[in-house]
Amino acid sequence: MTQKIETPNLDSPSSTIEPPQHLPTTTNPTTPKKNHKLTLIPLIFLIYFEVAGGPYGEEPAVKAAGPLLAILGFLIFPFIWSVPEALITAELSTTFPGNGGFVIWADKAFGPFWGSLMGSWKFLTGVINIASFPVLCISYLEEIFPILDSGVPRKLAILGSTLFLSLVNYTGLTIVGYVAVALGVISLAPFIIMSLIAIPKIHPHRWLSLGQKGVKKDWNLFFNTLFWNLNFWDNVSTMAGEVENPRKTFPLALFSSVVFTCLGYIIPLMAVTGAVDVDQRDWDTGFMANAAEMISGRWLKFWIEIGAVLSTIGLFEAQLSSSAFQILGMAEIAFLPKFFGLRSKWFNTPWVGIVLSTTISLGMSYMNFQDIISSANFLYSLGMLLEFASFLWLRRKFPLIKRPYRVPMRLPLLVIMCLVPCGFLVFIMAIATKLVYLISGLMTIGGIGWYFLMKYCKSKKLLKFNDKVDDAYEEYVE
């Protein structure tokens, strides 16, 4: 005998439902069936590139606070930031496995206004990050090809690399996933070799150094370095609808990526700080390549520099995939017009999302956007505060809903788990400059305006939107 569950009013916090036995994806039912799904290993490497891409960029932590605090930071910070974010992503992505990801979570928790604002914050953060990766890639290549230092050659190189990498993304997540595997192996290999060669040269007492005398601690740089290198775990949630058996694959991939990423940071850091004795002020971004030359020779330095280029390619592909599928997911749940959800007939990829993300990021690639990047971090922090709040409220709002993966804690402990990273987010936002506040405020106002524009277009039927069917709460229970 079957009984249909009535759809609750999702705008009411007091709404309760009977637990459905099966929770379908929120992906639009018109999504093509012929689709190559992401499997475990490519997904692990895509998450890895969403977050890290290798130990490139961890060096400023040593410059800011010395070897001991840098090592402790990369040992402890994952437990207070990365693990909670990964746990929340695992639970919510398996409960609501649609391509909208965090947009769906905020919508289910607090309604469409907050879902749309979450989408704006995260998308702006994503495209700004995308814009930075070709610039970083060309900056590394300058060491090999000095002609790329400035002028027309540099601009053409940024344009060409952006368009080529976007074309690779267009060929499909399966290809991008296996490209990520190859890039990950090649870019990590020199660090593994360097760490092994460094073992006989390590002096453990160097790990205990709090820094050189006369070098002032830069806590802003220290915490921002940790934050930048260990965030964005939730970005992969926008591709949940493209994962094979997401309810089982997602948690395993996330937890594997956490371990993989943390080891990828801490092992080379301990190897170099223990084996190389240099001025603390030399620990700028890119110092790992110089350290490799000191430990093993110029051949390894060259390999790490090439690895840095490959790493930025992997970062670009992972972030572009996340942003493009976010646009697709928002169209599928009627936050954007139906046009934004179009897929390629050949590769089934969200070509509109890819073109939109690439176009915006390409425009930003030619800007001096240091303050815009800082603003992106600010917007990301706002989005994460909303994400933590959504997670806790969904636990309270729908306590009986079927959760294929459930963080094994009751609500009071979950609140404590979320308070620690939230406190860190507030700290990061508090130390921002006035210009960052201004840019972030303008971007947020733009996001709010976009929500009301879409609401007006929908009410007047000026644009065509998908019918928003909430399958998750219209289940037939045996």
Disulfide bonds with the S-S distance in Angstrom:
none
